[in-house]
Each structure stands twice: as structure tokens, then as C-alpha cells.
Amino acid sequence: MRRVFVDTGGFVGLLVAEDRMHVRAQELFGAASRDRWTLVTTNAVVVETYSVLLARARDGRRAAVAFLDAIDASSAALNVERILVADETAAAALVRAHTDKSYSLCDALSFVVMERLDVTEAIAFDRHFREYARFTIL
């Protein structure tokens, strides 16, 4: 079964019609549904997405809470991986080591978890995923 990581940009692109990646996100999530991909994200991405929706969606609070409801309802199609202490340590080391990059800690956590779970593809519109260059960005 195909496992694909979903970053904050993927969720926001899908849920915010005004987002510049909305159409592409719809295409990717449509393919995920049609082809029964297992989607993977982290609890850190859930927290970040909630915050971004609060700030950017037209009715921010409603959109953010609806996102949480959708996460709860989609447990069969979406695996929310919890961040481990070892992930936090590795992510902090990663941002310290990549002195030429401005990865967020959430991005670094995503990279570490993807590597731990051997997930090689991502729905991500953040340039940092491309810069990290270890995954296939859909």
C-alpha cells in the first residue's frame, strides 16, 4: 500500500479555497482517496495546521475546528504519528547541522519521522521539503 506524508501546506491547500495550491491539493487528495493511499502526518503538523487555519482561513476558528473533526473522523485513511523524544532530538540536531537552511522545527520533525517510518513521498508545498531533497514531492 502506498504511504504518503501530508505536510501543513497540503492540508491548508486542500481546505482553503483561496490558497494558491488549492487545485493541486484537491487533485492529490482525490488520487489518495481513489487509489486508497495511506496518508501519514504528525501531531506537530496537526498543531501547525490548526494554527495556520486560524490565521488564514476565511472563518478561521470554524475551519480549524472542522479540520480537527476531520482528523478525528479519518483515522482509517490518515495515521497521525506521535512525535517521540528521539524525534525531537534528531530534529534539533538536523536544524543545527543544516546551517544554510531555514527549516522550521515542524519541518525537521516531519523529515525525521518520514525517515523513521520509511515514508518517501509527501504532499507538501513548502520549499523546505524540496531543499531537503530526500523525498519525492508529489
Wavefront OBJ file of the C-alpha trace (Angstrom):
o trace
v 0.000 0.000 0.000
v 1.252 3.481 -0.887
v 2.033 5.624 2.169
v 2.303 9.384 1.681
v 3.172 12.043 4.234
v 0.965 15.143 4.442
v 2.517 18.440 5.484
v 0.679 21.532 6.702
v 0.735 23.045 3.206
v -1.101 20.026 1.848
v -3.879 20.332 4.383
v -4.127 24.114 4.039
v -4.092 23.856 0.252
v -6.999 21.448 0.406
v -9.060 23.350 2.955
v -8.511 26.991 1.951
v -10.102 27.675 -1.431
v -8.083 30.883 -1.822
v -4.766 29.085 -1.326
v -2.593 29.121 -4.460
v -2.141 25.315 -4.215
v -5.838 24.524 -3.726
v -6.378 22.858 -7.115
v -3.220 20.753 -6.831
v -4.139 19.708 -3.286
v -7.600 18.671 -4.466
v -6.006 16.566 -7.219
v -3.618 14.857 -4.808
v -6.194 14.152 -2.104
v -8.571 12.922 -4.818
v -5.918 10.468 -6.033
v -5.253 9.427 -2.430
v -8.932 8.655 -1.920
v -9.444 6.964 -5.277
v -6.285 4.845 -5.031
v -6.577 4.247 -1.267
v -3.261 5.677 -0.188
v -2.471 5.596 3.494
v -1.800 9.181 4.498
v 0.607 9.889 7.340
v 1.186 13.097 9.273
v 2.406 14.025 12.728
v 0.732 15.555 15.721
v 3.114 18.508 15.213
v 1.687 19.052 11.707
v -1.851 18.867 13.138
v -0.978 21.613 15.649
v 0.679 23.745 12.979
v -2.217 23.286 10.525
v -4.756 24.266 13.172
v -2.789 27.472 13.824
v -2.429 28.319 10.126
v -6.143 27.760 9.520
v -6.990 30.056 12.437
v -4.930 32.797 10.811
v -5.584 32.251 7.090
v -8.978 30.680 6.531
v -11.975 32.906 5.888
v -13.773 31.751 9.044
v -10.599 30.701 10.842
v -11.971 29.177 14.015
v -14.671 27.208 12.231
v -12.172 25.940 9.642
v -9.617 24.994 12.297
v -12.138 23.074 14.403
v -13.572 21.402 11.279
v -10.006 20.286 10.474
v -9.685 18.688 13.920
v -13.048 16.971 13.421
v -11.900 15.658 10.025
v -8.671 14.332 11.554
v -10.681 12.500 14.211
v -13.078 11.077 11.603
v -10.410 9.888 9.180
v -8.433 7.561 11.416
v -8.666 4.731 8.878
v -7.240 6.786 5.992
v -4.891 9.035 7.979
v -2.319 7.930 10.509
v -1.268 10.671 12.940
v 2.176 9.648 14.142
v 3.125 10.961 17.581
v 6.468 12.690 17.929
v 8.943 10.730 20.040
v 11.607 12.234 22.273
v 14.197 10.740 19.918
v 12.475 12.534 17.012
v 12.751 15.857 18.853
v 16.436 15.277 19.497
v 17.114 14.302 15.887
v 15.110 17.260 14.517
v 17.002 19.735 16.692
v 20.281 18.220 15.504
v 19.098 18.455 11.902
v 18.278 22.186 12.084
v 21.597 22.849 13.812
v 23.525 20.867 11.183
v 21.869 22.473 8.132
v 23.235 25.962 8.748
v 22.409 27.095 5.212
v 18.685 26.253 5.563
v 15.792 27.808 7.456
v 13.789 24.656 8.173
v 11.109 25.081 10.796
v 11.278 22.666 13.684
v 7.978 21.202 12.463
v 9.531 20.542 9.036
v 12.575 18.941 10.639
v 10.310 16.747 12.768
v 8.455 15.737 9.611
v 11.723 14.777 7.885
v 12.851 12.721 10.880
v 9.504 10.926 11.221
v 9.311 10.228 7.487
v 12.765 8.664 7.652
v 11.876 6.673 10.774
v 8.724 5.313 9.113
v 10.388 4.880 5.710
v 7.809 7.128 4.007
v 9.379 8.507 0.834
v 6.602 10.620 -0.726
v 4.915 13.771 0.507
v 2.062 16.117 -0.220
v 3.995 19.257 0.643
v 4.137 22.673 -0.971
v 6.784 24.063 1.365
v 10.120 24.781 -0.377
v 11.939 23.219 2.569
v 10.791 19.731 1.579
v 12.354 20.289 -1.849
v 15.525 21.719 -0.292
v 15.901 18.709 1.996
v 15.823 16.620 -1.208
v 15.392 13.185 0.326
v 11.753 12.611 -0.593
v 9.559 12.630 -3.664
v 7.276 15.663 -3.532
v 4.004 14.924 -5.307
l 1 2 3 4 5 6 7 8 9 10 11 12 13 14 15 16 17 18 19 20 21 22 23 24 25 26 27 28 29 30 31 32 33 34 35 36 37 38 39 40 41 42 43 44 45 46 47 48 49 50 51 52 53 54 55 56 57 58 59 60 61 62 63 64 65 66 67 68 69 70 71 72 73 74 75 76 77 78 79 80 81 82 83 84 85 86 87 88 89 90 91 92 93 94 95 96 97 98 99 100 101 102 103 104 105 106 107 108 109 110 111 112 113 114 115 116 117 118 119 120 121 122 123 124 125 126 127 128 129 130 131 132 133 134 135 136 137 138
